[in-house]
Amino acid sequence: MLFKIWEEHPGKILGLFIGFVVGFIYLFVGFIKTLIFIGFVLAGLYIGHKLDRKEDLHDVLEEILPDKFFK
């Protein structure tokens, strides 16, 4: 069952895991940083969802980041 979930949603799982790990580091820096933790997890889930839909990572980052990062 877990392999089927991995086969169907690898980007979401990987994005969620990366967001969780980075957010977990911030969580131990201080309790107030819990909102940053949630933000990292949600950002990882969002990017993973876009990758599961076979969207180009460059296009996804252009949606999120301002234009000055791509000049």
N, C-alpha and C positions, 0 to 999 in steps of 0.2 A: 504494500500500500504506500509506503513512504517513497519507494522508487517511482511509482506512478505519479505522485505529487511532484517529485523532483523533475520528472520528464516533462510535465505539463507547465511548470512554473519555475524554471531554474533562475531566471533573472530576479523574480520577486524574492525568492529564498536567499539568494546571494546578496541582493541589495539590503534586505532586512537584516541579515547577519552582519554585514559591514556596518550598517547604521547602528546596530545594537552594540557592537564592539566599541566603536568610536564614542557612542553615547555613554556606554558603561564607564569609560575612562573619565569622561566629564562628570559623571555622577559621583565618583569618589573624590573629585576635587572639592565638591561642596554640595550640600543638599539643595541650595538655591538653583544650581545648575540642572536640576531635574527637567526644567522646560527645554533646555538645550538638548538633553537626552531624548526627549520625545520628538523634538524637531529632527534630529539625526535619523531616528528610526523611521519617521514618516517620509523624510527625503529619500532614504534608501528604498523604502517600499515604492515610492512614486517612480523613481528611476528604474527600479527592477520591473515594475509594471510596464513601463514604456519599452524596455528591452524585450520583454515577453511578446509584445505586439510587433516585434521586428522593426522598431523605429531606430534610426541612426542615432548613436550617442551624441554626435556633434549637433544634430538638430534638437535633441532634448536639452542639451546644455545651452543652446542659443535661446530657448524658451525661458530658461531660468535666469541666466546671467545677463548683465547689461552688455550693450554692444561694445564697450571699450575693451572687453576681454578678448575680442576676436579681431582687433585691428593690428 
